């Protein structure tokens, strides 16, 4: 009897487990329609309110439901989404006239128009909105719905990357009618309703978010799964276990060390998507504890001392490309700066000696668990520096908020001589990357923690920020990048990739180059 | 009895108040600016300042403390800085998941643990005793993390019997409860074995055997009943620990319980939720301890409260 019971339970377990995988009710015709797609992500979104977005992980979930005036394509270029075309910009760069798409409905059936778009942006700018994060969009002065299909935005000062900045999730347009239903208030939205291909169905905090297809989605591409079930699985190995056991069809950011094995598995596909995140050892360029770091030659020598190719190959398991500029290739304004700091320990030693820094001692900091392999990369850097005669104290490490607290301080309180940090602009424009090289962003005003300052760079960046001519802007950023590269406020390491693993039974899984996965139009293979 | 309970409850009030104060100060001693942590690295100084004001982090500490205590007296634990939901709502949506695991693993550890302990005690020195004691040591010393992953590899990846993660699947509870049960099971088994050994050596057991009572009666009615007291203590304390201590298990199995809520909140510097969860755990411990004390009287009628 007990054995029978056990067998029954086991059979039941297998049956339920089999149902759980439940992707593929593929029909034979060309539409390739599926029942459910299970996607596992690592972070439990704090809020689904577009205005309060701070992480790409939460943003990419919101993006499935709520859309913006402009969006990115998979190459990172800006494209109209709820706008029907690019805006007309006034010659002073202050007024943007945006044509609004017509015939689009929110998933609650109400019409999308310029008035709704105005309300969305106004809500972002309203200081009463819970945790609102307008960021660079606080450059907006007024938003006016000129008529149903025209939105006029006036800026406080010229801001060239404005259209690119509108691609951020915080600029997403919610249905005005939805602001008072489902527990929402105009100040705080828990249940976002937008024009996107998926609609929120259920949320269990810390466990899953279920979305259903928006049958009336306006776009030419349609959602192909009836539901997408986004599971919150914080532990990297657990996400890997989930896709290996069939409990997930798509997982984001598996353990890097297991990617080669996952790529070998014929039932799985590995997408190493582009990311805009640069990883670097930031040097305190005004260091008073270690004044030798104030010398350009010393900082350049440190760049020659580190074998970035080996770090990328052996510590990052190939999931990165070595930086050839102080920004990733995906940003507007990128250009290769030419001279690379190729690994040359002999040269590094010689440069250090010439600069009187043969007995350099530095304190190095690194977070643990913030970026893939972070502390291991920092350890590898320390060992390369040691090889050229630098004494490295550390890497000293802590959890992210603690670490950020140590790093995000004015120069006089700097805790480290050098620290490991990543930087990923939210919109793909060099202007946000250069926040890392502008003296007016030194803490507490920003996170320019190298305390680097070069008037040539500052002038170029300020000019590019207001430049209407796009080619000129590009050239200005390129010039500024070359200067930063020479001044070496960082040990330039690499631009990481953003790995996604998905079942071979699924097709159409993509990504945007700002670390957002894209399963909106995924379909059974 | 009733006066005893009332007195215990009254005594617990200053304890709870003390815990509330200590945790209020402790979270504020954590390094890292909560407003910057919430706003993220890309946020502008204005964004960070707005967040600081929205949550009152710009107020002097004593003002924050007075607000916190006044709200606490009315049962208001504040609002999560992560989600914007009331802290009580955050806790009560997560608590059932944790209680489910804690209850199942406690039942498992009592049933299996006590049985194994009794078997080992009655067969002291035999290979069976050695095996059970060995298993208990294994259970106590094995990292939960490792056991969890091993169970996932065998039961999820290899034989697809149980889901690897999450509470969405009806069988999702099986692997995490087994993992969680392992430690307390081993503890209970060891405790029962030593308690039984002690009791079995006493005169009344010999007397019972001598007057011809069957072994089974002697074991269950005479020996076990007397051996249970320390076991009940261990189980009670374990249950208290399970409510908050299931952090690793909840992480490995992506279980949306209170342990993970606490860890997520610490890492996002969500002061109100950290305060709320710790306070709830303190109350739970006090309650479970009281329950254990009352159970003593039931298990051992010689104990009286007055």
Boltz contact constraints between the chains, C-beta under 6 A:
constraints:
  - contact:
      token1: [A, 13]
      token2: [B, 161]
      max_distance: 6.0
  - contact:
      token1: [A, 13]
      token2: [B, 162]
      max_distance: 6.0
  - contact:
      token1: [A, 13]
      token2: [B, 171]
      max_distance: 6.0
  - contact:
      token1: [A, 14]
      token2: [B, 161]
      max_distance: 6.0
  - contact:
      token1: [A, 16]
      token2: [B, 171]
      max_distance: 6.0
  - contact:
      token1: [A, 17]
      token2: [B, 160]
      max_distance: 6.0
  - contact:
      token1: [A, 20]
      token2: [B, 163]
      max_distance: 6.0
  - contact:
      token1: [A, 20]
      token2: [B, 169]
      max_distance: 6.0
  - contact:
      token1: [A, 46]
      token2: [B, 82]
      max_distance: 6.0
  - contact:
      token1: [A, 46]
      token2: [B, 83]
      max_distance: 6.0
  - contact:
      token1: [A, 47]
      token2: [B, 83]
      max_distance: 6.0
  - contact:
      token1: [A, 54]
      token2: [B, 40]
      max_distance: 6.0
  - contact:
      token1: [A, 127]
      token2: [B, 50]
      max_distance: 6.0
  - contact:
      token1: [A, 130]
      token2: [B, 84]
      max_distance: 6.0
  - contact:
      token1: [A, 133]
      token2: [B, 47]
      max_distance: 6.0
  - contact:
      token1: [A, 135]
      token2: [B, 44]
      max_distance: 6.0
  - contact:
      token1: [A, 135]
      token2: [B, 47]
      max_distance: 6.0
  - contact:
      token1: [A, 188]
      token2: [B, 84]
      max_distance: 6.0
  - contact:
      token1: [A, 205]
      token2: [B, 93]
      max_distance: 6.0
  - contact:
      token1: [A, 206]
      token2: [B, 256]
      max_distance: 6.0
  - contact:
      token1: [A, 206]
      token2: [B, 260]
      max_distance: 6.0
  - contact:
      token1: [A, 207]
      token2: [B, 166]
      max_distance: 6.0
  - contact:
      token1: [A, 207]
      token2: [B, 167]
      max_distance: 6.0
  - contact:
      token1: [A, 207]
      token2: [B, 256]
      max_distance: 6.0
  - contact:
      token1: [A, 208]
      token2: [B, 168]
      max_distance: 6.0
  - contact:
      token1: [A, 231]
      token2: [B, 166]
      max_distance: 6.0
  - contact:
      token1: [A, 233]
      token2: [B, 165]
      max_distance: 6.0
  - contact:
      token1: [A, 233]
      token2: [B, 254]
      max_distance: 6.0
  - contact:
      token1: [A, 235]
      token2: [B, 251]
      max_distance: 6.0
  - contact:
      token1: [A, 235]
      token2: [B, 252]
      max_distance: 6.0
  - contact:
      token1: [A, 238]
      token2: [B, 165]
      max_distance: 6.0
  - contact:
      token1: [A, 238]
      token2: [B, 252]
      max_distance: 6.0
  - contact:
      token1: [A, 238]
      token2: [B, 254]
      max_distance: 6.0
  - contact:
      token1: [A, 241]
      token2: [B, 152]
      max_distance: 6.0
  - contact:
      token1: [A, 241]
      token2: [B, 164]
      max_distance: 6.0
  - contact:
      token1: [A, 242]
      token2: [B, 164]
      max_distance: 6.0
  - contact:
      token1: [A, 242]
      token2: [B, 165]
      max_distance: 6.0
  - contact:
      token1: [A, 244]
      token2: [B, 157]
      max_distance: 6.0
  - contact:
      token1: [A, 245]
      token2: [B, 156]
      max_distance: 6.0
  - contact:
      token1: [A, 245]
      token2: [B, 157]
      max_distance: 6.0
  - contact:
      token1: [A, 245]
      token2: [B, 164]
      max_distance: 6.0
  - contact:
      token1: [A, 247]
      token2: [B, 163]
      max_distance: 6.0
  - contact:
      token1: [A, 247]
      token2: [B, 164]
      max_distance: 6.0
  - contact:
      token1: [A, 401]
      token2: [B, 32]
      max_distance: 6.0
  - contact:
      token1: [A, 401]
      token2: [B, 37]
      max_distance: 6.0
  - contact:
      token1: [A, 401]
      token2: [B, 269]
      max_distance: 6.0
  - contact:
      token1: [A, 402]
      token2: [B, 31]
      max_distance: 6.0
  - contact:
      token1: [A, 402]
      token2: [B, 32]
      max_distance: 6.0
  - contact:
      token1: [A, 404]
      token2: [B, 32]
      max_distance: 6.0
  - contact:
      token1: [A, 405]
      token2: [B, 31]
      max_distance: 6.0
  - contact:
      token1: [A, 405]
      token2: [B, 32]
      max_distance: 6.0
  - contact:
      token1: [A, 405]
      token2: [B, 33]
      max_distance: 6.0
  - contact:
      token1: [A, 408]
      token2: [B, 36]
      max_distance: 6.0
  - contact:
      token1: [A, 426]
      token2: [B, 42]
      max_distance: 6.0
  - contact:
      token1: [A, 445]
      token2: [B, 45]
      max_distance: 6.0
  - contact:
      token1: [A, 447]
      token2: [B, 41]
      max_distance: 6.0
